[in-house]
């Protein structure tokens, strides 16, 4: 994709949705961190259904640690890999209390040292909570990067690095959400809905679909 096309690509996405937001429900940085840990291999909708009640009972690291792994697992059992996630969230709550005074750290290494937190989760927190222009490459963004020609790569780290170079600086803060939402609702995995795509003419995908 040509540089001018990349600028136009994000200009159009921004025009439709100037201030995109995550679809995960949360009220605090800690709750966002928990929600993102739970969202691995799960939909935002399923996570929100589980955390609605969970966050009422355990809204803070102190309350989450006190809740314990067993009760936490029971609260999130509708989500895939819930036993592992319960173990990670409980341990993360304890470590936040022990190492960071119960606060979510504004530091990539510190975030990735928490159980269940990898590069993608850290990028989401750094972007949403701390306003850093990071791009968390999930399945949607990985697909878009390759399908559109915006940032082709064989792994998520390569796609992330290429996106950070490809996305114009003025659009980098929100690029993460624009791409996720576009991939979730328009540029779908099995059959992209090219007929209603606002960046269709800028995309390198050859097998564009029609209604």
N, C-alpha and C positions, 0 to 999 in steps of 0.2 A: 504494500500500500504506500502510495506516495505521501510525502510530508504534508502537502496541501490537503490531500484527502483525509489524513488523520485529523487535521484541525477541523475540517468540516464535519467529520464523523462525530466528534465530541461536541461541536457547536450545536448540532441538531439534537443530540441526546439532552444537552443542557437546556435547550429551548423548551423541550417538552416537560422536563422535570428539573427545575433549577436547583433544588435542594433535596436530593434523594436521601432517604433514611433506610436504616436496616428494618427488616420486618420482624426481627426478634423483639419481644416485649421485655422491657427492663426499666428500672427506676434509678439505679445507681451503677457506677463502674463495676462493682463486685457482681451485681446481678447480670450485667452484660457478659462479664468473663465467664460466669457459670453457664449462661445460655449458649455461648459460643462453644464451650467445651461439650455441652450436650448435643449441639447441632451436627457433630460429625456423623456422617452417614444417616442423617435424619432430616426431616423437613422442618422449616421454621414453624410451620403450623403445629406440628406434633410437639415440638419443644414448648411452644407457648401454652398449649393445653396443659402440659405437665407442670410448667413453672408458675402458672397462675395461682395454684394452691400452695406450691412449695415456697414461693417467695412471701406468702402471707405468714407462714409458720417460721421460715428461716430467711429473713431478708438481709442478714449481715453475716460476715465470716464467723462471728462469735456464735450466733444462733445456728448456723450451718454446722459448725464443728460440734456443738452441743447436741444437735439432732442425731448425729451418728450415721455411720455407713449403712446400717441395716434399714433404718427408717427412711433414709434418703433413697435407697434402692427401691423401696416399696413405693415411694412417691413418684419415681420416674420410670416405673416398670413398663410403661407403654412405649418407651423409646428404645430403639435398638441398642445393643451393647450396654444395657442399663447397669449391670453389675460392675463392669469395669469403670464406667463413667461415675457411678456413685463412689467408688473407691478413690478415683482421681479428684472429684469435687471435695470430698471430705478431707483428703490430704491437702489439697490446695487451700482450703479454708484455714486449716491449722498452720500451714506455712506462712500464710499472709499475716496471721497473728504473731507468729514467732519471729519472722524476719522483717516485716514491713508495717508493724503497728496496725495491722488490719486494713491497710490501704493497698489498692492495686498499684504496683510500681510502674513508673514511667521510664521503663528501661527494657529493651528487648531481651537481653541476657537474663535478667531477673524474671521476666515473664516466662521465657522458655524453660526456666529451671523449675517451674511449677508443674505438678503432675497433670497430664492431659493437655498441656499447652505446647503446641508446636509452632512453627513459623507462621502458618496461616492464622491461627488463633491470635498470636501476638500481633500480627499485622492488623487484624480487625480491631483489637483493643487500642492499639496505637493510633489508628485512623479515627475511630469514632470517639473515644474518650479524650485523647490528647491532640487531635487535629493534625496528626502527621500525614503527609501525602503518600502513605503506603498503599500497596495493592495486594490484597490477600487472594491468591489464586486458588479458587475452588474448581469444581468440575465445570461449572458454567463458564468461568473466565478462561480456563484452560481450553475449552472447546472454542470459544469465541476468538481467542488469540490465534488459534490455528486455522479455524474455518474462514475467518474474514481476511487473514493475511496481516492482521494488525501486529501480531507478535508470535510467529510460529516457533514451536519448540517441542522437544520430545519429553520434557519434564517440567514440573511446576516452577522450579527455580529459574530455569532458562526463560520461560514465559514471563515470569515476574520481572526479571532483569530487562528483558526486551520491552515490556510494557512501560517500565519506568523511563526508558529512553524514548519510546514512541509517543507516549501521551504528552501533549503540550502542557507546559508548566501550569498554565492558568486553569487547566481542567483536572490536574492530578489529584487534588483533594477528594473529589467526588467520583473519580473514574471507577473505583472499586464498586460502588453501588450501581452506577449506570450500567456497567457491564454485567453484573450479576442479575439485575432486574431484566435487562434485555435478553439475557440467556434463559432466564426462568420463564418469561412470558411470550417471547417472540422467536428468538433463535434457539428453538428447542432441540433437544438431542436427537430424537428419532426423526422428526420432520420439522425443519425450520419453517416458520410462517413468513416466507419471503414476500408474499403478496401484500403484506401490511407492514413491512419493515421500512422505517424512515431513512435507513442508510444503505438500502439495497444496491443503489448504483455505485456505492463506494467500496463495496465488499468484493473480495476476490473469489468467493465461493462460486464454483462453476455450475453446480447442479441446483440452481435456484428453483424453488417450488412455486406453483401457481395454485389457485383454489381448485 
